[in-house]
Structures are given as C-alpha cells and as structure tokens.
Amino acid sequence: MAKLKLQDLDLKGKKVLMRVDFNVPLQKDGTISDDTRIRESLPSIQYILEHGGAVILMSHLGRPKAGRDPALSLAPCAKALADLLHKPVQMAPDCIGPEVQRLAGALQPGQVLLLENLRFHPAEEKPESDASFAQKLAQLGNVYVNDAFGTAHRTHSSTAVIAKYFPDRAAAGFLMQKEIDFLINLVEHPKHPFHAIIGGAKVSTKIGVLQSLLSKVDAFYIGGGMAYTFFKAQGIAIGKSICEDEQIPVAQKFLKSCREMGKELHLPADIIVADAYKPDAQQKTIEISQGIPTEWEGMDIGPQTISEWTQSLKRAQTVFWNGPVGVFEFPRFAKGTQSIAEALASLHAITVVGGGDSVAAVNQLHLAPKFSHVSTGGGASLELLEYGHLPGIDALSD
C-alpha cells in the first residue's frame, strides 16, 4: 500500500487542507475531557508549519441531528490546539462559503485556520446529496493531507471524495502513515506466534475480523459479551447474559474452523457473574463448565482465566487486542480488562491495541507508552484488518 506521504509534498508557500480527527469527548460545560486526538495531530501540523506551509484543518465532532448545533462547535478544539501550538488558531464560522474562502485566501505561511464542524452539512456524510460540497472544500487548499485514520473507513466528502480534486497531491499525514504501517504489517507480515484478543459486546460486529484473522493468527482469546454467544453455541447455560441468538450458527462455524485449522481458541474458564446489570450488583465467581444460573449474568472474566490467559500470552511474538473482556465501565467488573492491559504492557512482543474501550483501559492505566501501537480508530482498525483497505486510504495518491 504505497501511498503519497506528507514528506513527499512541496509545502513551501502552499495552503495545506488537512483532514484531522478532532472528534473529542466534551463535558457538559463544553470543555474537552480528553485531548488525545488533538495531540496526535500535532506532528503533521508542526511539520507543515516548519516547511513554510499554512494549515487549514477540517474535522467533524459528534453527530449533529439537523444542521448547525452550537453545542458541537469545534471552537473548544481551536482553543485547545492554540494552547498546544503556542500560537493563534483562527476559527472559521463555517467550513464553506464566502467568508471561509476569504479567511483561507488571506492565510499566510505559518498560520492555522480551523474550519467549523463538517457535519453541520448533510453532504459531508452523504456526498451523493450535494457533489459541490467536496468541491467547495477542495477550493480552499493547494494540497490535501488526510491524518484522520479514525474516519478512513467512511466514504465521506472530506475523507474519500475530496482527494480526486488533488491529483498527485493527496497525501497521508504522519498519524495515518503510522496506522497503515502497523496494521498492514500485522496482516501481511506478523511475527509468530501471533495471538489475537477480541472482546466487546457483539459477535456480529467482530465476526468479520475473526474470520479474516483465521488464516494468520495462532491463538484467539474471546472475552466480553460476545463470549456468551460462543458458550450458548456449545450448549452451556448462560443465564441472563447478553447473547445474539441469530449469531449462534456463525459462532459454531467459527469454533469448527478453529478445530479444523488447528488454531488455539481460549474462552473464559471462569466468569464473574452478577444478579443484575448494575455497578453495585451482588456478584460471585463460577466455573463456566457448571453453566450460569438462570437469574445471573456474566460480567467479567474470572481469576483463573486471567491467570491462564496471562501465562499463554507470554508465548506470543505479536498480539492484537480489540475490545474489553468485561463490563469495563463498572469499576467492580473492570479487573479482567485491566489485567489483560497490564499483561500485554509487560510483554517483549509487538503489541497493538485497536480502538474503543481497550484503548480507554490502556490510557486510564497510563500504559500506552508500553505498547508498540495504540490505534486511534476502533472501527477503522477492524475494517482495515478485515478487508485490507479503506476508502479514505484508497483515495490518496499512489
């Protein structure tokens, strides 16, 4: 996947239109609770400024229901970025229109302009509804850089359509390059033994990546809510635990494929169960071979499972982890996920964490520096592993 890189572009005197992912979590008072995504964009922004370019940044934030929503303005991101860069960041009133064109036209080398939330325009998510939207965005810059891996799996105006207006001038930013390098290497040239830990609530959202990894992975560990569908597929009682009944044949087929291909498959040996889906519910530990009692539901992997998985993972040369192995949002049922994070952080192996709550766990425990790569895109990382390419990457110049 040899794509044009930011460092391949001549930036001197150019206005660089850059797609970033500033979809940050906001508190009720409008302040940013975690600025990781803004920090991740800094290397590319600083590189452009140091090489004589001006930067025009565009991003979405949240899911505006009907056009403009002041609560989802990117203005807090402009302030946060200005603090991080130690220089002013101009905030545009919109992302297209005469005033935005004027601001972009007046931009001088070394200056930064942040456009307002792209999703205030329906054509961002539905390019077919207004082809002129991507064209109007494209008119603001001389070259295009995509550094928003988290949205690269979406065929949106600013990620996939816009690149056609920049023939031989649409490049991957540093963050995008890092994601491509780690995740494509994971698929094409993993060091063996290669182990994959897949958690989260639903089999339906993860079965594609499980199947695509079948030919590449030596051992699977399946935890989280999706494990109960696999237990039920084997005739084990799961009480009130989450289950996708329509996915049981899919789970049975995957179990059969693992057996036939000689793949190790680790399902939890013991489970922490609770009498209600509540943070303060009554809990106990059971061996899964006994089955889960009728009025109880599985909430986390148990101590025996943590011990067995931790030992087994020590054999791995490469580990990919996506999704929590328990109800991580309730502190009493977060031990399994935290223990897996700590076990991986201590390995002398290539360790890649892909998206969502598993990344939140790693960050919460301040373990990110001990991982080889912590992906910024949950859905994007899974789709890249599943399909081997993404619309936002395909659109970039070769």
Secondary structure, DSSP 8 states (H G I E B T S, - for coil): ----BGGGS--TT-EEEEE------B-TTS-BS--HHHHHHHHHHHHHHHTT-EEEEE---S--SSS--GGG-SHHHHHHHHHHHTS--EE-SSSSSHHHHHHHHH--TT-EEE---GGGSGGGT-GGG-THHHHHHHTT-SEEEE--GGGTTS--IIIIIGGGGSTT-EEE-HHHHHHHHHHHHHHHS--SSEEEEE-SS-HHHHHHHHHHHTTT-SEEEE-STHHHHHHHHTT--BTT----GGGHHHHHHHHHHHHHHT-EEE--SEEEEESSSSTT--EEEEEGGG-B-TT-EEEEE-HHHHHHHHHHHTT-SEEEEES-SS-TTSGGG-HHHHHHHHHHHT-SSEEEEESHHHHHHHHHTT-GGGSSEEES-HHHHHHHHHHS--HHHHTS--
